[in-house]
Amino acid sequence: MKPVTLAVILGNRGFFPDHLCVTGRKTILKVLEAQGIRAIILDENINKAAGSIVTVAEAQMCADLFKQHRDEIDGVLITLPNFGEERAIANALRWSGLDVPVLVHAFPDDITKMTIADRRDSFCGKMSACNNLTQYGIKYTLTTLHTVDPESESFAADLQRFAAICRVVRGLRGARFGAIGARPAAFNTVRYSEKLLERSGISIDTLDLSEVFGMAARIKADDPALKAKLEEMKAYVPAGGTPSEALTRMARLGVVIDNWMAENNLSASALQCWTSMEQYYGVVPCTMMSMMSNKLVPSACETDIAGVVGMVALALASGKPSAIVDWNNNYGADPNKGVIFHCSNLPKDLFLEASVSVTDSPKMDYQAIIAGTVGKENTYGTIVGRLKAVPFTYCRVSTDDLNGRILAYLGEGHLTDDTLKTFGGYGVVEIPNFQKLLAYICENGFEHHVAINPALVADAVHEAFTKYLGWSVYHHQ
């Protein structure tokens, strides 16, 4: 993933010790570098206080610097080694024209150094800075602790959370997704509003399956791209008894989708996976979709574009592959456990490794559910196996067309190793107060699909969705 770049504002106030800004700058830049975060900050030689800002002229210089790097900046870090001049900070942000997440950080005082020569008062200054940002209409994020040592584990966690927020906001504003095929007739649940997504900066390009099948048929047998895709598929998961003709059809499909997405600068997709694909092309697209998701190019089934928004958000926050699954079954009588399932197109990194269980590790097979309708020979290409036991985040995005808003719910839980023998891609989940979540889903008319990701990033995604994208979100605790 592209490293996060932060514009850094070093706060200062004239009658506070300048040496705190000098040492504070060195410390904060060292911490950012250690976290793999690039910093854009005023030159330390513009004044005697290490490039901190107090005056109108310094605020303007800061704003001009940020304007020059606007396309590179993912977020802003305001750091206060002392009280800080709140007007200069707010003006620099306003004049820069940046519309990105902002993190406000304040250094802690040392209670053994509370004289006029060393006292910071950042504790108080942070409140004044936030007050002015609020007056200016600038949205901002807070550190977990009101004042925090930048070299502490707490601040490191704050930075990683903020970096995740920045990636989600950057990744969704201006995102382009592909909808391949029409919504399956039996899936009213995946209806969505392109216009509401467009209002949040998410554009949708469409491609008819007739075009996909036509382009796939025109790929020559000796095409280097086709050969490369076949090799990639065979190296991805064991193909088992999948016929060679089905493998070639899948590879053709993969080449067409890869080319179309590259030509149209698309970062995710949702496909009409049944039944037209099986009846008129002779495979399921699950392997191709699994491979894309595993490379952090999420792909959702049943043309669920709103579902892929959740997949993308989680992948951006965590840097790990997302999957889309059904909330599918109860798990015995345990009210806090359930079964998640898909047929499946789940990315292989989410499955148990072969070293743990050869039986439950991912492999290619035929799609057992739809085979009874269109014939087993037309349904090869699904990826089956069991999801590994890890903590995870779940997220569902939906468009509320009647009220003109985007909704979401999210939360965290655990994939467990509880005994279960079934087919497809599956796992057992444990979620605190699960029955309350299920009631919320049903009472508010959410879809049965949900995006999952093997990382704990609900807080970051929640803040990105609500504070910076303006969506209505239920965070299940």
C-alpha positions in Angstrom: 0.0 0.0 0.0 1.1 3.6 -0.6 2.7 5.1 2.5 0.7 7.8 4.3 2.0 11.4 3.9 1.1 13.8 6.7 1.4 17.6 6.6 2.8 18.5 10.0 2.0 21.8 11.9 4.3 22.5 14.7 2.4 24.8 17.2 4.1 27.5 19.2 3.2 30.6 21.3 5.6 33.5 21.6 6.0 33.7 25.4 6.5 29.9 25.8 10.0 28.3 25.6 11.2 27.9 22.0 13.5 25.1 23.0 10.4 22.9 23.4 9.6 23.4 19.7 13.2 22.5 18.7 13.3 19.2 20.7 9.6 18.5 19.9 10.2 18.8 16.2 13.1 16.3 16.3 11.1 13.9 18.4 7.9 13.9 16.3 9.8 13.6 13.0 11.8 10.6 14.4 8.6 9.0 15.5 6.9 9.5 12.1 9.8 8.1 10.2 9.8 5.0 12.5 6.2 4.5 11.7 6.8 4.7 8.0 4.9 8.0 7.6 6.3 10.7 5.4 6.2 14.3 6.8 5.8 17.6 5.0 6.7 20.4 7.4 8.1 24.0 7.2 11.9 24.3 7.1 13.3 24.5 10.6 15.4 27.5 9.6 12.5 29.9 8.9 12.6 31.1 12.5 14.4 30.4 15.7 11.7 28.0 16.9 12.3 25.1 14.4 9.7 26.1 11.8 6.8 26.3 14.3 4.0 28.8 13.5 2.8 31.8 15.5 2.5 34.8 13.2 0.1 35.5 10.2 3.1 35.3 7.9 4.2 31.9 9.3 0.7 30.6 9.0 0.6 31.7 5.3 4.0 30.1 4.6 2.7 26.9 6.1 -0.5 27.0 4.0 1.5 27.7 0.8 3.8 24.7 1.5 0.8 22.5 1.9 -0.8 23.8 -1.3 2.3 22.8 -3.2 2.0 19.3 -1.9 -1.8 19.0 -1.9 -1.9 15.9 -4.1 0.5 14.1 -1.8 -1.0 14.9 1.5 -3.3 12.3 3.1 -3.8 14.0 6.5 -2.5 16.7 8.9 -0.8 16.2 12.2 -1.0 19.2 14.6 1.5 18.7 17.3 1.8 21.0 20.3 5.2 21.0 22.1 3.9 24.0 24.1 0.5 25.8 24.3 0.5 26.7 20.6 -1.0 29.7 18.7 -4.4 28.4 17.9 -5.3 31.1 15.4 -2.1 30.4 13.3 -3.0 26.7 13.3 -6.6 27.2 12.2 -5.6 29.8 9.6 -2.9 27.6 8.1 -5.4 24.8 7.6 -8.1 27.1 6.2 -5.7 28.9 3.8 -4.2 25.6 2.6 -7.5 24.5 1.2 -6.9 20.9 2.4 -9.9 18.7 3.1 -8.2 15.7 4.8 -8.3 14.1 8.3 -6.6 16.1 11.0 -5.0 14.7 14.2 -4.4 16.9 17.2 -1.5 15.9 19.5 -0.2 17.6 22.6 3.0 16.8 24.4 2.7 16.0 28.2 4.3 18.2 30.9 7.0 16.8 33.1 5.9 17.5 36.7 9.5 17.9 37.7 9.9 20.7 35.1 7.1 23.1 35.8 8.9 26.4 35.9 8.5 29.2 33.3 11.7 27.8 31.6 10.2 24.4 30.8 6.4 24.3 31.3 4.5 23.4 28.2 0.8 24.0 29.0 0.0 21.9 25.9 -2.8 20.3 28.0 -4.6 23.6 27.9 -3.5 24.7 24.5 -5.0 21.6 22.9 -8.4 22.7 24.1 -7.9 26.2 22.5 -6.7 24.7 19.3 -9.7 22.4 19.1 -12.1 25.3 19.9 -10.7 27.3 17.0 -10.9 24.3 14.6 -14.5 23.9 15.6 -15.2 27.5 14.9 -13.6 27.3 11.5 -15.6 24.2 10.7 -12.5 22.0 10.4 -13.0 18.3 11.4 -10.4 16.7 13.6 -9.4 13.5 15.4 -8.1 13.2 18.9 -5.4 11.0 20.5 -6.5 8.4 23.0 -4.9 10.3 25.8 -5.3 14.1 26.1 -1.6 14.6 26.3 0.8 11.8 25.3 4.5 11.2 24.9 5.1 10.9 21.1 7.6 8.0 21.8 5.0 6.0 23.7 3.1 2.9 22.6 -0.1 4.8 23.0 0.9 7.4 20.5 2.2 4.8 18.1 -1.2 3.2 18.2 -2.9 6.6 17.6 -0.7 7.2 14.6 -1.5 3.8 13.1 -5.2 4.3 13.7 -5.0 7.8 12.1 -3.1 6.4 9.2 -5.9 3.9 8.7 -8.5 6.7 8.8 -6.5 8.6 6.2 -6.2 5.6 3.9 -10.0 4.9 4.1 -10.9 8.6 3.3 -8.3 8.9 0.6 -9.3 5.6 -0.9 -13.0 6.1 -1.0 -13.0 9.8 -2.2 -12.5 9.5 -5.9 -12.8 5.7 -5.9 -13.9 3.9 -9.1 -15.5 0.5 -8.9 -16.7 -1.8 -11.7 -20.1 -3.4 -11.9 -19.8 -6.4 -14.2 -23.2 -7.8 -15.3 -26.7 -7.0 -14.1 -28.0 -7.6 -10.6 -29.3 -11.2 -10.3 -33.1 -11.1 -10.4 -33.4 -13.0 -7.1 -31.2 -10.5 -5.2 -33.3 -7.4 -4.5 -31.2 -7.2 -1.4 -28.2 -5.8 -3.3 -29.9 -2.8 -4.8 -28.0 0.5 -4.3 -28.0 4.1 -5.4 -25.2 5.1 -7.8 -26.1 8.7 -7.2 -25.6 8.6 -3.4 -22.3 6.9 -3.8 -21.3 9.5 -6.4 -22.1 12.2 -3.9 -19.4 10.7 -1.6 -16.9 10.5 -4.4 -17.4 6.9 -5.5 -18.0 6.3 -9.2 -19.4 3.1 -10.8 -18.5 1.9 -14.3 -20.6 -0.9 -15.8 -19.9 -3.7 -18.2 -22.4 -6.1 -19.7 -21.7 -9.8 -19.5 -22.3 -10.1 -23.2 -19.2 -7.9 -23.7 -17.2 -10.0 -21.3 -18.1 -13.2 -23.0 -17.4 -11.7 -26.4 -14.0 -10.4 -25.4 -13.1 -13.7 -23.7 -13.9 -15.6 -26.9 -11.6 -13.4 -29.0 -8.5 -14.1 -26.9 -6.2 -16.4 -28.9 -5.0 -19.6 -27.4 -1.3 -18.5 -27.6 -1.9 -15.1 -26.0 0.9 -14.5 -23.5 -1.6 -12.9 -21.1 -3.8 -16.0 -21.2 -0.8 -18.2 -20.5 0.3 -16.0 -17.6 -3.1 -16.0 -16.0 -3.3 -19.8 -16.3 0.0 -20.2 -14.5 -1.1 -17.6 -11.8 -4.3 -19.6 -11.2 -2.5 -23.0 -10.9 0.0 -21.5 -8.4 -2.8 -19.9 -6.4 -4.6 -22.9 -5.0 -4.8 -26.6 -5.8 -7.1 -27.1 -8.8 -8.0 -30.7 -7.9 -10.3 -32.2 -10.5 -11.1 -29.0 -12.3 -11.2 -29.8 -16.1 -8.6 -28.0 -18.2 -11.3 -26.5 -20.4 -12.8 -24.8 -17.3 -9.4 -23.5 -16.2 -8.9 -21.9 -19.6 -12.3 -20.3 -19.5 -11.6 -18.9 -16.1 -8.2 -17.5 -17.3 -9.9 -15.9 -20.3 -12.4 -14.3 -17.9 -9.5 -13.1 -15.7 -7.6 -11.5 -18.6 -10.8 -9.6 -19.7 -11.5 -8.3 -16.3 -7.9 -7.3 -15.6 -7.7 -5.4 -18.8 -11.0 -3.6 -18.4 -10.2 -2.6 -14.8 -6.8 -1.3 -15.8 -8.2 0.6 -18.8 -10.8 2.3 -16.6 -8.7 2.9 -13.5 -10.9 0.7 -11.3 -9.9 -0.4 -7.8 -12.7 -2.9 -7.0 -15.5 -4.8 -8.7 -18.8 -6.6 -8.2 -19.9 -9.4 -10.6 -23.1 -11.0 -11.6 -21.9 -14.5 -10.6 -25.0 -16.5 -11.3 -26.8 -17.9 -13.2 -25.9 -16.3 -16.6 -22.2 -16.9 -16.1 -22.7 -20.7 -15.6 -25.4 -21.2 -18.2 -23.8 -19.2 -21.1 -20.1 -19.3 -20.2 -19.7 -22.5 -18.3 -17.7 -21.6 -15.1 -18.2 -19.7 -11.9 -16.0 -16.5 -11.6 -15.1 -17.2 -7.9 -11.4 -18.0 -8.5 -10.8 -14.8 -10.4 -12.6 -12.8 -7.7 -10.7 -14.6 -4.9 -7.4 -13.7 -6.6 -8.3 -10.1 -7.0 -9.4 -9.7 -3.4 -6.3 -11.4 -2.2 -4.3 -8.7 -4.1 -6.3 -6.0 -2.3 -8.5 -5.4 -5.3 -11.7 -6.4 -3.6 -14.4 -8.2 -5.7 -17.9 -8.9 -4.4 -20.5 -11.4 -5.8 -24.0 -10.9 -6.9 -23.2 -7.4 -8.2 -23.1 -6.1 -4.6 -21.5 -2.7 -5.1 -22.5 -1.4 -1.7 -20.9 -4.6 -0.2 -17.7 -4.0 -2.0 -17.5 -0.5 -0.5 -17.2 -2.2 2.9 -14.6 -4.6 1.6 -12.5 -1.7 0.3 -12.8 0.3 3.5 -11.6 -2.6 5.6 -8.8 -3.4 3.2 -7.6 0.2 3.2 -7.7 0.4 6.9 -5.8 -2.9 7.6 -3.7 -3.5 4.5 -5.1 -7.1 4.5 -7.6 -8.8 2.1 -11.3 -8.5 2.7 -14.0 -11.0 1.9 -17.8 -10.8 1.6 -19.9 -13.4 3.3 -23.4 -14.2 4.3 -24.6 -14.1 7.9 -25.8 -17.6 7.3 -26.6 -19.9 10.2 -26.9 -20.1 14.0 -24.2 -22.2 15.7 -26.2 -24.5 18.0 -27.8 -22.7 20.9 -25.0 -20.2 21.6 -26.6 -16.8 21.1 -23.2 -15.1 20.5 -22.0 -17.5 17.8 -23.0 -18.0 14.2 -21.9 -19.4 10.9 -20.6 -17.2 8.1 -20.5 -18.7 4.6 -20.1 -18.2 0.9 -20.0 -20.4 -2.1 -17.1 -19.0 -2.3 -14.9 -16.3 -3.7 -13.1 -15.7 -0.4 -9.4 -14.7 -0.7 -7.0 -17.5 0.1 -5.1 -15.6 2.8 -8.2 -15.8 5.1 -8.3 -19.6 4.9 -6.6 -22.2 7.1 -3.1 -23.1 5.8 -2.5 -26.6 4.4 0.2 -27.0 7.2 -2.7 -26.7 9.7 -5.3 -28.7 7.9 -5.1 -30.2 4.4 -8.8 -30.9 4.4 -9.9 -27.4 5.3 -7.2 -25.4 3.4 -8.4 -23.6 0.2 -8.8 -25.5 -3.0 -10.7 -25.1 -6.3 -13.9 -27.1 -6.7 -17.3 -27.0 -8.3 -20.1 -24.9 -6.8 -22.3 -27.4 -5.0 -25.4 -25.1 -4.7 -25.9 -24.1 -8.3 -24.7 -27.4 -9.8 -28.1 -28.9 -9.3 -29.6 -26.2 -11.6 -27.0 -25.8 -14.3 -25.0 -29.0 -14.1 -21.7 -29.7 -12.2 -19.7 -29.3 -15.4 -20.6 -25.7 -15.6 -19.8 -24.7 -12.1 -16.1 -25.2 -11.6 -14.0 -22.4 -10.2 -15.2 -21.9 -6.6 -12.7 -21.7 -3.7 -13.7 -23.9 -0.8 -12.2 -24.2 2.7 -12.4 -23.0 6.3 -11.6 -19.6 7.6 -8.7 -19.4 10.1 -9.4 -18.5 13.7 -8.5 -14.9 14.1 -9.9 -11.6 15.4 -11.8 -9.8 12.7 -13.8 -6.7 11.8 -17.1 -6.8 10.0 -18.7 -3.9 8.0 -21.8 -3.4 5.9 -22.5 -0.3 3.8 -25.9 0.4 2.4 -27.6 3.3 0.5 -30.8 4.6 2.0 -32.4 5.9 -1.2 -35.6 7.0 0.6 -33.8 9.4 3.0 -30.9 10.2 0.7 -28.0 9.0 2.9 -25.4 6.3 3.2 -25.7 3.9 6.1 -23.4 1.4 7.6 -22.9 -0.8 10.6 -19.6 -2.3 11.9 -18.0 -4.0 14.8 -15.4 -6.6 15.8 -15.4 -10.3 16.8 -13.5 -13.5 16.6 -13.5 -16.3 14.1 -13.3 -19.4 16.2 -12.0 -23.0 15.8 -15.4 -24.5 16.9 -16.2 -27.8 15.1 -18.1 -27.5 11.9 -18.3 -29.6 8.8 -20.0 -28.1 5.7 -19.1 -27.0 2.2 -18.1 -23.8 0.5 -16.1 -21.2 2.3 -17.1 -21.0 5.9 -16.3 -20.1 9.5 -17.7 -19.8 13.0 -17.9 -16.4 14.5 -18.3 -15.2 18.1 -19.6 -11.6 18.5 -20.4 -10.1 21.9 -24.1 -9.3 22.2 -24.7 -10.9 18.7 -28.4 -11.1 19.1 -28.6 -7.3 19.5 -26.6 -6.9 16.3 -28.8 -9.3 14.4 -31.9 -7.5 15.6 -30.4 -4.2 14.4 -29.7 -5.6 11.0 -33.3 -6.9 10.6 -35.0 -3.9 12.1 -33.1 -1.5 9.8 -33.5 -3.6 6.7 -29.8 -4.2 6.1 -28.6 -6.8 3.6 -27.5 -10.4 4.5 -24.1 -9.8 3.0 -21.3 -8.4 5.2 -17.6 -7.6 4.5 -15.1 -9.1 6.9 -11.3 -8.5 7.4 -8.8 -10.3 9.6 -7.8 -7.2 11.6 -9.3 -5.0 14.3 -9.9 -1.7 12.6 -13.5 -0.9 13.5 -12.7 2.3 15.3 -10.7 3.8 12.4 -13.3 2.9 9.8 -16.1 4.3 12.1 -14.3 7.6 12.4 -13.5 7.8 8.7 -17.2 7.0 7.8 -18.8 9.4 10.3 -16.5 12.3 10.8 -14.9 12.7 7.4 -17.4 11.1 5.0 -20.6 12.1 6.8 -22.2 8.7 6.8 -24.7 7.4 9.4 -23.0 4.5 11.2 -23.9 2.0 14.0 -20.8 0.8 15.8 -21.8 -2.4 17.6 -20.0 -2.8 20.9 
